[in-house]
Amino acid sequence: MRTITRAAIAVVLSATLTADQSAAPAPPPASPGYAEAWAVPVETSGPFLLAIGHNAAFVAHADGIVAHAKDDGRILWTHPRAGITQLFASPLADAPLAAVAASGLVAFDPATGDVRWTSSLEAPGTGTYLAAFQGGGLTIASGRTVRAYRRDGTVAWSASLAANATTPAVERDGVAWLGTEAPSLVRLDTSQGSVISQTPVTAPPQAIVLVSGEAYVVSTAPVLALYRAGESKPSWQWKPKRGLAGVVGAPAVGEDFVFVTAIDNTLQQFDRGGGAVRWRQPLPSRPAPGLTELGGHLFVPLITGEVVRLSPVTRTRAPFADMKLDRDARLQAFQVDAGGAVFTVTVSARAQALTAWRPAAPAK
């Protein structure tokens, strides 16, 4: 009796294992793409700057600024101010919209477009960089001066640099980091603007991303380097073996990995701990600035206006949206807001448009 029981069990187990091995693995759940929420024509001439605020998408052009409602794209207000070279919007509802023009720094009411306050700058134009400051304020690096403004326009502090700034003053945990032409990497105490440290680097920084006391710095050589707070040398740095493959825009930093887009039309993943290259993914065309990680996917804007969306784990492309772009279309601006909506400004010989894209409802 015992022999028969064991034999029966063996037959059942064998059949079960065979069934398990022959069954195909269940496919991963479908990831819904994005759908066009609205699109509005941009009637004026470019180039265009884009900033996404709490309730509006702001587009600056050669003739001024236009505020579009985020829900349907309708025009909320316009302001005729020419020569804007920088535009910055806060996600906080009442924080000012900031712009750099030939006259200096201008802060607008984001709801009405009225001017709240203005300030002169040391080097208005391309040598000026805007960034967020505490409580809806902003920092502005202009020439050799860095200033922090509260949202009402009063100056929280001002600091002098040994050389012209080359990046915005990016703030985290009470410390602001920025690059200079020295070349150097400067750290400032955001409570009073005093210089904490000034670290020499091999080339002027072009972009900085901060994550928990770590600064991921983009420059020309090395292309990417990690500096930790209190250290005078990089923990690791990347110099491409295939010539000098520059990085486009700023990196995206995840929990364990760093992602960059390069001018050789690739997306690359690095280990945060040691800088090892994990993988290198070809892209359909030249990437544009704006690489973003959100909701378990990487969003990669391309100069053609197309957006590549893929999983950083499997490297498989997920659908983004049905983008009906002209063959000669070019991307002018790209931003993802905190709610996951994507905004693009594209131009072609036939049309210029600001478009909002939102996650599509999952298929039933």
C-alpha positions as CSV (number, residue, x, y, z in Angstrom):
1,M,0.0,0.0,0.0
2,R,2.8,2.4,0.9
3,T,4.5,1.6,-2.5
4,I,1.4,2.5,-4.4
5,T,0.9,5.8,-2.5
6,R,4.5,6.9,-3.3
7,A,4.1,6.0,-6.9
8,A,0.9,8.0,-7.2
9,I,2.5,11.0,-5.6
10,A,5.4,10.8,-8.0
11,V,3.0,10.7,-11.0
12,V,1.2,13.8,-9.7
13,L,4.4,15.7,-9.0
14,S,5.8,14.8,-12.4
15,A,2.6,16.0,-14.2
16,T,2.6,19.2,-12.2
17,L,6.3,20.0,-13.1
18,T,5.7,19.3,-16.7
19,A,2.7,21.6,-16.8
20,D,4.6,24.4,-15.1
21,Q,7.6,24.1,-17.5
22,S,5.4,24.1,-20.6
23,A,3.3,27.1,-19.6
24,A,4.6,30.4,-20.9
25,P,5.4,33.0,-18.2
26,A,2.7,35.6,-17.6
27,P,3.4,38.8,-19.5
28,P,4.0,41.9,-17.4
29,P,1.0,44.1,-16.9
30,A,0.4,46.6,-19.7
31,S,1.7,50.1,-19.1
32,P,-0.8,52.6,-20.5
33,G,0.7,55.4,-22.5
34,Y,-0.1,59.0,-22.7
35,A,-2.8,60.8,-24.6
36,E,-3.0,64.4,-25.9
37,A,-4.9,66.4,-23.4
38,W,-4.9,69.6,-25.5
39,A,-2.8,71.5,-28.0
40,V,-2.8,75.2,-28.7
41,P,-1.0,77.2,-31.4
42,V,1.9,79.4,-30.5
43,E,1.4,82.3,-32.8
44,T,4.6,84.3,-32.2
45,S,8.2,83.8,-33.2
46,G,10.7,81.7,-31.2
47,P,12.9,80.5,-29.8
48,F,10.6,79.5,-26.9
49,L,11.1,79.0,-23.2
50,L,8.7,76.9,-21.1
51,A,8.0,76.9,-17.4
52,I,5.3,74.9,-15.6
53,G,3.7,76.4,-12.5
54,H,1.0,75.3,-10.1
55,N,-2.0,76.3,-12.4
56,A,-0.4,77.4,-15.7
57,A,2.1,76.6,-18.4
58,F,4.1,79.7,-19.2
59,V,5.7,80.2,-22.7
60,A,8.2,83.0,-23.3
61,H,9.0,84.1,-26.8
62,A,10.5,87.0,-28.7
63,D,7.6,89.3,-27.9
64,G,6.7,88.4,-24.3
65,I,5.1,85.8,-22.1
66,V,1.8,83.9,-22.5
67,A,0.2,82.0,-19.6
68,H,-1.9,78.9,-20.5
69,A,-4.2,77.1,-18.1
70,K,-2.9,73.7,-17.4
71,D,-6.4,72.0,-17.6
72,D,-7.4,73.1,-21.1
73,G,-4.6,75.4,-22.6
74,R,-6.8,78.5,-22.7
75,I,-4.9,81.8,-22.5
76,L,-5.0,83.3,-19.0
77,W,-2.9,86.4,-19.6
78,T,-0.1,87.8,-21.8
79,H,2.7,90.2,-21.0
80,P,4.6,92.1,-23.7
81,R,8.2,92.0,-22.5
82,A,10.9,91.3,-25.1
83,G,14.3,89.8,-24.8
84,I,13.6,87.1,-22.1
85,T,16.5,84.6,-21.8
86,Q,15.5,82.7,-18.6
87,L,12.2,81.6,-17.2
88,F,11.4,79.9,-13.9
89,A,8.1,78.9,-12.3
90,S,7.5,77.4,-8.9
91,P,5.0,74.6,-8.2
92,L,3.7,76.7,-5.3
93,A,0.5,78.5,-6.3
94,D,1.4,82.0,-5.1
95,A,5.2,82.0,-5.7
96,P,6.3,84.4,-8.4
97,L,7.1,83.6,-12.0
98,A,10.6,84.8,-12.6
99,A,12.2,86.0,-15.8
100,V,15.5,87.4,-16.9
101,A,15.3,90.1,-19.5
102,A,17.5,92.9,-20.8
103,S,16.3,95.1,-17.9
104,G,17.2,92.5,-15.3
105,L,15.3,90.2,-13.0
106,V,11.5,90.5,-13.2
107,A,9.0,88.7,-10.9
108,F,5.4,88.3,-12.1
109,D,2.2,87.4,-10.3
110,P,1.5,83.9,-11.8
111,A,-2.3,84.4,-11.8
112,T,-2.4,87.9,-13.4
113,G,0.9,88.6,-15.1
114,D,1.3,91.8,-13.1
115,V,4.9,92.7,-12.2
116,R,5.5,92.2,-8.4
117,W,9.1,93.4,-8.2
118,T,12.3,93.8,-10.2
119,S,16.0,93.7,-9.5
120,S,19.1,94.6,-11.4
121,L,21.7,92.0,-12.3
122,E,25.4,91.9,-12.7
123,A,25.3,90.0,-16.0
124,P,21.8,89.7,-17.5
125,G,21.5,87.3,-20.4
126,T,23.2,84.0,-21.0
127,G,25.4,84.2,-18.0
128,T,22.5,84.2,-15.6
129,Y,20.9,81.1,-14.0
130,L,17.6,80.8,-12.0
131,A,16.8,78.1,-9.5
132,A,14.4,77.4,-6.6
133,F,15.0,78.8,-3.1
134,Q,13.2,78.0,0.2
135,G,9.5,78.8,0.6
136,G,8.8,79.7,-3.0
137,G,11.7,82.1,-3.4
138,L,14.5,81.8,-5.9
139,T,18.2,82.1,-6.3
140,I,19.9,83.8,-9.2
141,A,23.6,83.4,-10.2
142,S,24.7,86.3,-12.4
143,G,28.3,86.8,-13.2
144,R,30.2,86.6,-9.9
145,T,27.2,87.2,-7.7
146,V,24.7,84.8,-6.2
147,R,21.6,86.2,-4.6
148,A,18.7,84.5,-2.8
149,Y,15.3,86.3,-3.0
150,R,12.3,85.6,-0.8
151,R,9.0,85.4,-2.7
152,D,8.3,89.1,-1.8
153,G,11.5,90.3,-3.5
154,T,13.5,90.9,-0.3
155,V,17.1,89.6,-0.4
156,A,17.8,86.7,2.0
157,W,21.5,86.8,1.3
158,S,24.1,87.7,-1.3
159,A,27.4,85.9,-2.0
160,S,30.4,86.8,-4.1
161,L,32.3,84.2,-6.2
162,A,35.9,84.1,-7.4
163,A,34.7,83.5,-11.0
164,N,31.6,83.7,-13.1
165,A,28.9,81.1,-12.4
166,T,28.3,78.4,-15.0
167,T,25.3,76.6,-13.4
168,P,22.3,77.5,-11.2
169,A,22.7,77.3,-7.4
170,V,21.0,74.0,-6.7
171,E,19.9,73.7,-3.1
172,R,19.4,70.7,-0.8
173,D,19.6,70.2,3.0
174,G,20.7,73.8,3.6
175,V,23.5,73.8,1.1
176,A,23.6,75.2,-2.4
177,W,26.0,73.9,-5.0
178,L,27.0,75.6,-8.2
179,G,29.8,75.6,-10.8
180,T,32.1,78.4,-11.9
181,E,34.5,79.2,-14.7
182,A,37.5,79.0,-12.3
183,P,36.8,76.0,-12.9
184,S,35.4,75.0,-9.5
185,L,32.5,73.5,-7.6
186,V,31.3,75.9,-4.9
187,R,29.1,75.1,-1.9
188,L,27.2,77.8,-0.1
189,D,25.4,77.9,3.3
190,T,21.8,78.8,2.3
191,S,21.1,80.3,5.8
192,Q,23.5,83.2,5.2
193,G,25.2,82.8,1.8
194,S,28.7,82.1,3.2
195,V,31.1,79.9,1.1
196,I,31.5,76.5,2.7
197,S,34.0,75.1,0.2
198,Q,35.4,75.7,-3.2
199,T,36.7,72.5,-4.9
200,P,38.9,72.8,-8.1
201,V,37.6,70.7,-11.0
202,T,39.1,70.0,-14.4
203,A,36.5,71.8,-16.5
204,P,33.6,74.3,-15.7
205,P,30.5,72.4,-14.6
206,Q,27.6,72.6,-17.0
207,A,24.9,70.9,-14.9
208,I,24.5,69.7,-11.3
209,V,22.0,67.3,-9.7
210,L,21.9,66.9,-5.9
211,V,20.7,63.8,-4.1
212,S,21.3,63.3,-0.3
213,G,24.7,65.0,-0.1
214,E,25.9,63.8,-3.5
215,A,26.5,66.1,-6.4
216,Y,26.4,64.6,-9.9
217,V,28.3,67.0,-12.1
218,V,28.3,67.3,-15.9
219,S,31.2,69.0,-17.7
220,T,33.3,68.4,-20.8
221,A,36.1,66.4,-19.1
222,P,35.2,64.3,-17.3
223,V,31.7,64.1,-18.8
224,L,30.1,63.0,-15.5
225,A,31.5,62.9,-12.0
226,L,30.2,62.3,-8.4
227,Y,31.3,64.6,-5.6
228,R,30.2,63.9,-2.1
229,A,29.9,66.6,0.6
230,G,33.2,67.2,2.4
231,E,35.3,65.5,-0.3
232,S,37.8,67.4,-2.5
233,K,38.1,64.7,-5.2
234,P,35.4,62.9,-7.1
235,S,34.3,59.5,-5.8
236,W,34.1,58.4,-9.4
237,Q,34.2,59.9,-12.9
238,W,33.3,58.9,-16.4
239,K,35.5,59.6,-19.4
240,P,34.0,57.8,-22.5
241,K,36.4,55.4,-24.3
242,R,34.9,56.2,-27.7
243,G,36.1,59.8,-27.9
244,L,34.4,62.7,-26.1
245,A,30.7,61.8,-26.0
246,G,29.2,64.8,-24.3
247,V,26.1,64.7,-22.0
248,V,22.9,66.4,-23.1
249,G,21.3,68.3,-20.3
250,A,21.3,67.1,-16.7
251,P,21.3,63.5,-15.5
252,A,18.4,61.7,-13.9
253,V,19.2,60.1,-10.5
254,G,17.3,57.1,-9.3
255,E,17.6,55.1,-6.1
256,D,20.5,52.9,-7.3
257,F,21.4,54.3,-10.7
258,V,22.2,57.4,-12.7
259,F,20.9,58.0,-16.2
260,V,22.3,60.3,-18.9
261,T,21.6,61.0,-22.5
262,A,24.7,61.6,-24.7
263,I,25.3,63.3,-28.0
264,D,26.1,60.0,-29.6
265,N,22.3,59.3,-29.5
266,T,22.4,56.9,-26.5
267,L,20.8,56.6,-23.1
268,Q,23.2,55.2,-20.5
269,Q,22.9,53.8,-17.0
270,F,25.5,54.1,-14.3
271,D,25.8,52.5,-10.9
272,R,25.5,55.3,-8.2
273,G,28.0,53.6,-5.9
274,G,31.0,53.1,-8.2
275,G,30.1,54.7,-11.5
276,A,30.2,51.4,-13.5
277,V,28.3,51.6,-16.8
278,R,25.4,49.1,-16.6
279,W,24.0,49.4,-20.1
280,R,23.9,51.7,-23.1
281,Q,20.7,52.0,-25.2
282,P,20.6,53.6,-28.7
283,L,18.0,56.3,-29.3
284,P,16.1,57.0,-32.6
285,S,17.7,60.5,-32.9
286,R,19.5,63.2,-31.0
287,P,18.2,63.6,-27.4
288,A,17.1,67.0,-26.1
289,P,17.5,68.3,-22.5
290,G,14.9,67.1,-20.1
291,L,15.6,63.5,-19.2
292,T,13.2,62.6,-16.4
293,E,12.5,59.5,-14.3
294,L,8.9,59.3,-13.1
295,G,6.5,56.5,-12.2
296,G,9.0,53.7,-12.9
297,H,9.8,54.9,-16.4
298,L,12.4,57.2,-18.1
299,F,11.1,59.9,-20.3
300,V,13.6,60.9,-23.0
301,P,12.7,63.9,-25.2
302,L,14.3,63.9,-28.7
303,I,15.0,66.9,-30.9
304,T,12.4,65.7,-33.4
305,G,9.6,66.3,-30.8
306,E,9.2,62.5,-30.2
307,V,9.3,61.3,-26.6
308,V,10.9,57.9,-25.8
309,R,9.5,56.2,-22.7
310,L,11.1,53.0,-21.4
311,S,11.7,50.9,-18.3
312,P,15.1,51.4,-16.6
313,V,14.9,47.8,-15.4
314,T,14.1,45.9,-18.6
315,R,15.2,48.6,-21.1
316,T,12.0,47.9,-23.1
317,R,10.2,50.8,-24.6
318,A,6.7,51.5,-23.3
319,P,4.3,53.5,-25.5
320,F,4.2,57.2,-24.9
321,A,1.6,58.7,-27.2
322,D,0.4,58.9,-30.8
323,M,2.4,62.0,-31.7
324,K,1.4,63.3,-35.1
325,L,4.5,65.3,-35.9
326,D,5.6,67.0,-39.1
327,R,8.7,65.5,-40.7
328,D,10.6,68.8,-40.1
329,A,9.3,69.2,-36.5
330,R,11.8,70.3,-33.9
331,L,11.4,70.3,-30.1
332,Q,11.8,73.8,-28.5
333,A,10.9,72.9,-24.9
334,F,10.0,69.9,-22.8
335,Q,8.9,69.6,-19.1
336,V,7.3,67.1,-16.8
337,D,5.3,68.4,-13.9
338,A,5.0,66.9,-10.4
339,G,1.6,65.4,-11.3
340,G,3.1,63.4,-14.3
341,A,1.8,65.6,-17.1
342,V,4.2,66.2,-20.0
343,F,4.3,69.5,-21.9
344,T,6.1,70.1,-25.2
345,V,6.6,73.0,-27.5
346,T,7.3,72.0,-31.1
347,V,7.8,74.0,-34.2
348,S,7.8,73.1,-37.9
349,A,7.3,74.9,-41.2
350,R,3.5,74.3,-40.9
351,A,2.7,74.7,-37.2
352,Q,4.0,75.9,-33.8
353,A,2.2,74.4,-30.8
354,L,2.2,73.9,-27.1
355,T,0.8,70.5,-26.2
356,A,-0.1,68.8,-22.9
357,W,0.0,65.1,-22.6
358,R,-1.5,63.1,-19.7
359,P,-1.5,59.4,-18.8
360,A,-4.2,57.6,-20.7
361,A,-6.9,55.5,-18.9
362,P,-5.9,51.8,-18.7
363,A,-7.7,49.6,-21.2
364,K,-10.5,47.6,-19.8
